[in-house]
């Protein structure tokens, strides 16, 4: 059974889980996110935008500094449950904005 630190409620109301194993994987790939755990969850709960990914995943985006954004990538399995896939920091917001906006609804 995976150990869960916490989770977040997405803008659609699904509980998005973040297992300890997944968080450690994220930190191995993106060590600059050390100390950003709560901010990843906050990004899912209160994003600036949520975009549709190419494989059914969702990308919650929130600005963390001048022209620097945190992207929390997650999958909703059903209307009540989901999980975090990864998270990363980027300045390339123009590339992401080419994706379909799913929230806020336009």
N, C-alpha and C positions, 0 to 999 in steps of 0.2 A: 504494500500500500504506500503510495507516495505521501511524503510529508508536505503539508500545505502551510505556508506562512500566512497567507491572506488571499484576498481576491478583491474584485471590484464589480460594481454593477454597471453594465454598459448603457449607452443612451437608449437602447431598445429594451432594457430591463433584464437582460441575461446576466447570471452570475459568472464572471470570468475568473477562472482559477489560475493561480501562479504557483506551481509546485516548486519546492526548494531545488530539485534537480534542474528544472528549467531555468530558474534564476541563476544558478551556478553556470549553466551553459551560456546564458546571455553574457555573464561577466567574463567568461573565457574568451568569447568572441568580441566583446565590447567593454574592455576594462575601464574605459572612461565613464561608464555608468555606475561604478561603485559609489554608493551613497544615494542613488536615484530610485531605489526600490519604491518608496512611497509615491514619488513623482510619476512613475510608470502607471501605478494604480490610479492616481489622480487624473492622468491623461485619458485613461479609459472612461472614467466616470464623468469628466468634465472637459471634453476635448474642444479645440477650436473648430476642427472639422473631422469627419470620419469619411474615408475614401474606400471604394471597393477595390480589392486586389484582383489579380488575374486568376486565382485558384480558389475563390470563395472566401478568402480571408478578408479581414477589415483592418484598416490602418487608421488608428486614432492619432491625431496630431495636435501638439500644443507647443507654443513658443516658450523657450526656456531662457533665452538671452537675445540680444539684438541680432536678428536674422539667423538664429540658430534654433532648430526645432527638435523636439523629442517625438519619435514615431513609435507607438506601441502596436505591434501587429498581433492580432488575435483571431480566433475562429469561434463562431457561435455554432454549436452542435444542434441546438434546438432553441426555442424561445426562452428557455430557462437556464441553459448551461453552456459553458464554453471554456476556452483556455488560451493563455498567452503563448504565442509562437516565438516571438523575439521582440527586441526593442533596440533602437539605435538613435544616434544624434545625426542631424544633417543640416546643411545650409542650402541644399539643392531642392528647395521647395517648389520651384517652377516645374521640375520634372514630375514631382508627385501630383501637382495640380492638374496634370493631363488626365488623371484617373477620374472616374465617375464619383461625384460627391453623393454620399448616401445620408449624411447628416451635416448641417441642418438641411432639411428638405427645401429645395429651391422652388 
